[in-house]
């Protein structure tokens, strides 16, 4: 069974993040991903970038991943 820490490690290894947190129960996962790479990108392109970072794991090992993909400025504004 895949753990939240494994997903977090896989994303971090392939996408530079200023903040990254993954939670989940082994079947359903939620991630907050903050990266400069998301600047100027629409939501779909941001998610595609995360899928690229996860590679084949997204097809075989990870079945449900909900994501908040934010730039550092968006993250700071959200945190208030």
Secondary structure, 3 states (H helix, E strand, C coil): CCCHHHHHHHHHHHCCCCEEEEEECCCEEEEEEECHHHCCCCHHHHHHHHHHHHCCHHHHCCCEEEEEEECHHHHHHHHC
